[in-house]
Amino acid sequence: MATAMACRCIGRPSSTIDANARSSTAADELSPRLLLEFLQSATGARLAGFARQLQDAPAASCKRIVSGASDTLNSPAMISRVAAPVAPVIPGLAELWAQTQGDPRICVAVLDGPVDRSHPCFDGALLTSLPTLVPDVAGPGRMSAHGTHVASMIFGQPNSPVRGIAPGCRGAIATVFSDQTREPTSQSDLARAINQAVEAGAHVVNISGGELTRTGQADPMLVDAVRHCRDRGVLIVAAAGNDACRCLHVPAALPSVLAVGAMDEHGMPLGDSNWGDAYQTQGVLAPGYNMPGAVPGGGTTRKCGTSYATPVVSGTVALLLSWQLARGDRPDPLAMGQAILNSADPCPEQSFFLPTASAFWQVASTSLRH
């Protein structure tokens, strides 16, 4: 496949350019147990039913991915400019925060547009920039808006305009989408950035972008970079795509990548969602509607789409890895990704012809209410 293939922005029309392996058997057994022990420690015997569900759940339970909204949902009429934390829209996050808000030994790489690190939400955040071919100075452009929003959802500091999910974790920012050009980011350039993130010590690589593909195949360089992540135990979390079709994006559709789709406040998939077959076994649905984030130059906004569901999952994985460290265990990103897949709660068949799935923290939240 030619290296000229493009990575288009998740959360944007597909006609424009934008920020768009399973672990071992031992890890599969370890991860749900670790999640269960955390949930039990937080909620006690009320999770007994969830414990049985976790232990009995088949690994291949339905996990239909969907993806987020187009510019219609991101139009001014749909955007609130009131600052708000991410926590209220993510059931179960408060319980996880009670255990950890992130460990600086855990690194999340964000491969996206430029990030305005001068925004007040990043005051105190442990962010570094990785060298790429794209200028990393944030401005008023759309890629800067995309990158700043995504990064703030993970690293925004407590008591700031945007409270991120894993504010105590370290961030490595690799700028791969440019404000200066409408030319596609090649899959080979994305592959180089992934490899840089691995060498920088990333445990999780957040990619809120991708390219629509008929087959799920990718450029050999990108395939090799994803395989390198798997071999090094690094988890890639990538957006599923917003083309409203039974189709796939890469890298989200590649083996060992955890694909993320977006759901609304009622747990239903957003309207422009892709539902390609590969996502059933390697994808989960996460909150992606009206997600608060930072705006370059100051201020906040809310946006919709799989771009903004993806950092929810990346941040949650980072928290779980931080919690593993606090317990004296070795952090295992691939095992945590598999645990999220294995504990996803299947949704009823209501739309898009095939079932969808919610993320594991929704299951925990349901158990808390009963």
ZAMARGU-4260 file (C-alpha; in steps of 0.2 Angstrom, whole numbers, plus 5000, padded with zeros to 4 digits):
<rodrens>
0) 5000/5000/5000 | 5007/5017/4995 | 5015/5028/5009 | 5005/5043/5002 | 4989/5037/5011
5) 4982/5050/5023 | 4978/5051/5041 | 4962/5061/5042 | 4955/5069/5058 | 4943/5061/5069
10) 4929/5073/5073 | 4930/5081/5056 | 4923/5078/5038 | 4933/5064/5029 | 4936/5076/5014
15) 4948/5086/5024 | 4964/5083/5033 | 4965/5082/5052 | 4970/5075/5067 | 4960/5060/5062
20) 4990/4957/5100 | 4982/4952/5111 | 4992/4951/5128 | 4997/4934/5135 | 4986/4922/5144
25) 4994/4926/5160 | 4990/4945/5157 | 4972/4941/5152 | 4970/4932/5169 | 4979/4946/5178
30) 4970/4961/5172 | 4952/4957/5176 | 4957/4951/5193 | 4967/4968/5196 | 4952/4978/5190
35) 4940/4968/5201 | 4951/4970/5216 | 4952/4989/5214 | 4933/4989/5212 | 4930/4978/5227
40) 4942/4989/5238 | 4932/5004/5233 | 4914/4997/5234 | 4915/4981/5245 | 4902/4967/5243
45) 4891/4978/5232 | 4901/4972/5218 | 4899/4953/5221 | 4887/4952/5205 | 4900/4961/5195
50) 4914/4950/5201 | 4904/4935/5194 | 4901/4944/5178 | 4920/4948/5176 | 4925/4931/5179
55) 4913/4922/5168 | 4913/4935/5154 | 4919/4927/5137 | 4934/4936/5129 | 4925/4938/5113
60) 4909/4946/5119 | 4902/4959/5107 | 4911/4976/5107 | 4904/4985/5092 | 4913/5001/5090
65) 4905/5017/5084 | 4913/5034/5082 | 4909/5052/5084 | 4901/5066/5076 | 4905/5078/5062
70) 4907/5096/5062 | 4888/5098/5063 | 4889/5092/5081 | 4904/5103/5084 | 4895/5119/5077
75) 4894/5134/5088 | 4876/5129/5092 | 4881/5113/5099 | 4896/5120/5109 | 4896/5126/5127
80) 4910/5137/5133 | 4907/5134/5151 | 4922/5126/5160 | 4919/5109/5167 | 4928/5094/5173
85) 4928/5078/5163 | 4923/5067/5178 | 4904/5070/5179 | 4902/5061/5162 | 4913/5046/5166
90) 4904/5035/5179 | 4917/5026/5190 | 4931/5039/5188 | 4929/5047/5205 | 4931/5030/5213
95) 4947/5028/5203 | 4953/5045/5207 | 4952/5041/5225 | 4965/5028/5223 | 4977/5038/5211
100) 4977/5053/5200 | 4992/5047/5190 | 5010/5043/5193 | 5024/5053/5184 | 5032/5036/5180
105) 5018/5032/5168 | 5019/5041/5151 | 5005/5044/5139 | 5011/5050/5121 | 4998/5061/5112
110) 5001/5061/5093 | 4990/5075/5087 | 4990/5094/5082 | 5001/5107/5091 | 4996/5109/5110
115) 4996/5126/5118 | 5006/5122/5134 | 5004/5139/5140 | 4985/5136/5143 | 4981/5138/5162
120) 4975/5120/5163 | 4993/5113/5159 | 5001/5123/5174 | 5010/5110/5183 | 5008/5096/5170
125) 5023/5086/5166 | 5023/5088/5147 | 5038/5087/5135 | 5038/5088/5116 | 5045/5075/5104
130) 5054/5081/5088 | 5044/5078/5072 | 5043/5086/5055 | 5028/5097/5060 | 5030/5113/5069
135) 5024/5111/5087 | 5019/5129/5090 | 5001/5131/5094 | 4991/5144/5085 | 4972/5148/5081
140) 4971/5134/5068 | 4960/5119/5068 | 4974/5106/5072 | 4980/5116/5087 | 4962/5117/5093
145) 4961/5098/5091 | 4978/5094/5099 | 4975/5106/5114 | 4958/5099/5117 | 4964/5081/5117
150) 4979/5084/5128 | 4969/5094/5140 | 4957/5079/5143 | 4971/5069/5149 | 4983/5081/5157
155) 4973/5096/5163 | 4977/5099/5181 | 4965/5099/5196 | 4957/5116/5200 | 4961/5122/5183
160) 4948/5126/5169 | 4949/5108/5163 | 4953/5094/5174 | 4960/5080/5164 | 4958/5061/5168
165) 4976/5057/5172 | 4984/5074/5178 | 4998/5066/5187 | 5005/5056/5173 | 5019/5062/5161
170) 5014/5067/5144 | 5025/5066/5128 | 5017/5077/5114 | 5022/5072/5096 | 5014/5085/5083
175) 5009/5075/5068 | 4995/5087/5061 | 4999/5104/5055 | 4989/5120/5055 | 5000/5126/5040
180) 4995/5113/5027 | 4980/5104/5021 | 4991/5090/5014 | 4988/5073/5023 | 4999/5066/5036
185) 5007/5050/5028 | 5005/5034/5037 | 5024/5033/5037 | 5026/5049/5046 | 5013/5043/5059
190) 5024/5027/5060 | 5039/5037/5064 | 5030/5047/5078 | 5024/5030/5085 | 5042/5024/5086
195) 5048/5040/5094 | 5034/5038/5107 | 5040/5021/5111 | 5058/5026/5113 | 5053/5041/5124
200) 5046/5028/5136 | 5027/5029/5132 | 5016/5016/5140 | 5001/5022/5131 | 5000/5031/5114
205) 4984/5041/5110 | 4980/5043/5092 | 4964/5053/5089 | 4965/5051/5071 | 4967/5039/5057
210) 4963/5035/5038 | 4948/5027/5031 | 4952/5010/5023 | 4941/4997/5014 | 4951/4982/5020
215) 4959/4987/5037 | 4976/4986/5029 | 4990/4999/5031 | 5006/5004/5025 | 5020/4992/5030
220) 5029/5005/5040 | 5014/5008/5050 | 5011/4990/5053 | 5029/4988/5059 | 5027/5002/5071
225) 5011/4995/5078 | 5019/4978/5080 | 5034/4987/5088 | 5023/4994/5101 | 5015/4977/5105
230) 5032/4969/5106 | 5038/4982/5118 | 5022/4981/5128 | 5015/4998/5123 | 4996/5000/5121
235) 4990/5011/5106 | 4973/5018/5109 | 4965/5025/5093 | 4949/5033/5086 | 4938/5022/5076
240) 4932/5035/5063 | 4917/5046/5059 | 4911/5041/5042 | 4894/5033/5047 | 4898/5017/5038
245) 4902/4999/5041 | 4920/5003/5038 | 4937/5004/5047 | 4951/5017/5050 | 4969/5013/5053
250) 4978/5012/5064 | 4962/5008/5075 | 4959/4992/5065 | 4976/4985/5066 | 4979/4970/5078
255) 4984/4975/5096 | 4977/4992/5094 | 4962/4997/5106 | 4949/5005/5095 | 4938/5018/5103
260) 4921/5024/5098 | 4910/5038/5105 | 4893/5037/5114 | 4881/5051/5120 | 4876/5054/5138
265) 4863/5040/5137 | 4876/5027/5132 | 4870/5027/5114 | 4882/5028/5099 | 4884/5045/5091
270) 4877/5047/5073 | 4892/5047/5062 | 4899/5031/5068 | 4909/5018/5059 | 4905/5000/5064
275) 4918/4990/5055 | 4919/4971/5059 | 4937/4972/5067 | 4930/4984/5080 | 4919/4970/5088
280) 4934/4961/5095 | 4946/4975/5098 | 4935/4991/5102 | 4925/4999/5116 | 4913/5013/5117
285) 4917/5028/5128 | 4910/5045/5132 | 4912/5057/5117 | 4898/5069/5117 | 4900/5087/5123
290) 4917/5083/5131 | 4925/5098/5139 | 4943/5103/5134 | 4955/5118/5132 | 4956/5131/5118
295) 4972/5138/5112 | 4975/5155/5119 | 4964/5151/5134 | 4946/5147/5138 | 4937/5130/5136
300) 4924/5123/5124 | 4915/5106/5122 | 4917/5095/5107 | 4910/5078/5101 | 4917/5063/5092
305) 4929/5049/5093 | 4944/5060/5094 | 4937/5065/5111 | 4932/5048/5117 | 4949/5041/5114
310) 4958/5051/5127 | 4945/5045/5140 | 4951/5028/5137 | 4970/5032/5136 | 4968/5042/5152
315) 4959/5028/5161 | 4972/5016/5156 | 4986/5028/5163 | 4977/5028/5179 | 4975/5010/5180
320) 4994/5008/5177 | 4998/5021/5190 | 4987/5011/5202 | 4997/4995/5197 | 5013/5004/5202
325) 5006/5010/5219 | 5002/4992/5223 | 5020/4987/5219 | 5016/4978/5203 | 5024/4980/5186
330) 5013/4991/5175 | 5006/4981/5160 | 4998/4992/5147 | 4993/4978/5135 | 4985/4968/5150
335) 4975/4983/5155 | 4969/4986/5137 | 4963/4968/5136 | 4955/4969/5153 | 4944/4984/5147
340) 4939/4973/5131 | 4935/4958/5142 | 4925/4968/5154 | 4915/4978/5142 | 4896/4977/5144
345) 4887/4972/5128 | 4873/4984/5123 | 4857/4978/5116 | 4855/4977/5097 | 4846/4994/5094
350) 4855/5003/5080 | 4868/5002/5066 | 4862/4984/5063 | 4874/4977/5075 | 4877/4978/5094
355) 4888/4991/5102 | 4898/4990/5119 | 4901/5002/5134 | 4917/5003/5143 | 4921/4993/5159
360) 4918/5008/5171 | 4900/5009/5165 | 4898/4991/5172 | 4906/4996/5188 | 4894/5011/5189
365) 4879/5000/5187 | 4885/4989/5201 | 4887/5004/5212 | 4869/5009/5209 | 4862/4992/5214
</rodrens>
